[in-house]
Amino acid sequence: GAVVSQHPSRVICKSGTSVKIECRSLDFQATTMFWYRQFPKQSLMLMATSNEGSKATYEQGVEKDKFLINHASLTLSTLTVTSAHPEDSSFYICSAMPIDRSYGYTFGSGTRLTVV
Amino acid sequence: AQSVTQLGSHVSVSEGALVLLRCNYSSSVPPYLFWYVQYPNQGLQLLLKYTSAATLVKGINDFEAEFKKSETSFHLTKPSAHMSDAAEYFCAVTGETSGSRLTFGEGTQLTVNP
């Protein structure tokens, strides 16, 4: 079945540093990947839609310069949290949609980011 | 625009009892509907999906859901709860005109009591 690998699963970084999170589709090609943020006991909040070879589409209120998204290939999208601050601490999850749009959205296992 | 409402942020059942998690949707186009499960500190796992084929959808781990257009509902059921079913459950909707983005409900925390 479709597998999405997200790395790292946990990361602790100092305030002011940048952190990169990778999302890879292992056995399928994904023209579109999605990045979500999830606060404790809450639902997933879509941050941005990442399309291979083009600029990401950010949701209203999400800072483009803080959350840099790159989708350089059909199997890899990255989210970089720049100049991280404690309020950026959260659970980040990626999702990939197959190129054939079979609506089999597959989610990564998530990344727990803690900024200290 | 599309939206999903999950009735009941917390549901508690006894082991072996019926599980019923409610989901109502709003969509101006034919919807695609999904149920996902999330265990603590993990991503989402697809339980089942409705994509305009059979209205009764069977998923993994004996879960199933029925698409009822007249009621705009897609409730999730399981005949007999297991302790391992305790988790957060999310209903989600998308459609052809939504840019393929999923819209999630607020989630329902299922507790299974021994």
Chai-1 contact restraints between the chains, C-beta under 6 A:
chainA,res_idxA,chainB,res_idxB,connection_type,confidence,min_distance_angstrom,max_distance_angstrom,comment,restraint_id
A,S43,B,F104,contact,1.0,0.0,6.0,A-B,restraint_1
A,S43,B,E106,contact,1.0,0.0,6.0,A-B,restraint_2
A,S43,B,G107,contact,1.0,0.0,6.0,A-B,restraint_3
A,L44,B,F104,contact,1.0,0.0,6.0,A-B,restraint_4
A,I93,B,G43,contact,1.0,0.0,6.0,A-B,restraint_5
A,M97,B,S100,contact,1.0,0.0,6.0,A-B,restraint_6
A,Y103,B,Y32,contact,1.0,0.0,6.0,A-B,restraint_7
A,Y103,B,T51,contact,1.0,0.0,6.0,A-B,restraint_8
A,F107,B,G43,contact,1.0,0.0,6.0,A-B,restraint_9
A,F107,B,L44,contact,1.0,0.0,6.0,A-B,restraint_10
A,G108,B,G43,contact,1.0,0.0,6.0,A-B,restraint_11
A,S109,B,Q42,contact,1.0,0.0,6.0,A-B,restraint_12
A,S109,B,G43,contact,1.0,0.0,6.0,A-B,restraint_13
A,G110,B,G43,contact,1.0,0.0,6.0,A-B,restraint_14
